[in-house]
């Protein structure tokens, strides 16, 4: 009887530990920051390019300030979603992403 209880406890613990595997907070923060930055600037550059030439530099400065504010406001939620998704492949993919298109392929909105 004691052996059966011990086995149940060991199996339950092993299953519990396996189910709790998540990307680290640091990995999710880095991936979330990269994803947001690549996507943000991809969209911002299109808006800047469409603006009159004399307004582009001021718009770029405003976008830089807006980027930092929005990133900090959404970072905690993005990290929580990243960890909850347990998407180790997506996090690894984001580490190597250098364009918005690559970032979009790493993380689909449905997952994050």
Secondary structure, DSSP 8 states (H G I E B T S, - for coil): -HHHHHHHHHHHHHHHHHHT----HHHHHHHHHHHHHHHHHHHHHHHHHHS-GGGHHHHHHHHHHHHHHHHHHHHHHHHHHHHHHT-HHHHHHHHH--SHHHHHHH--TTT-
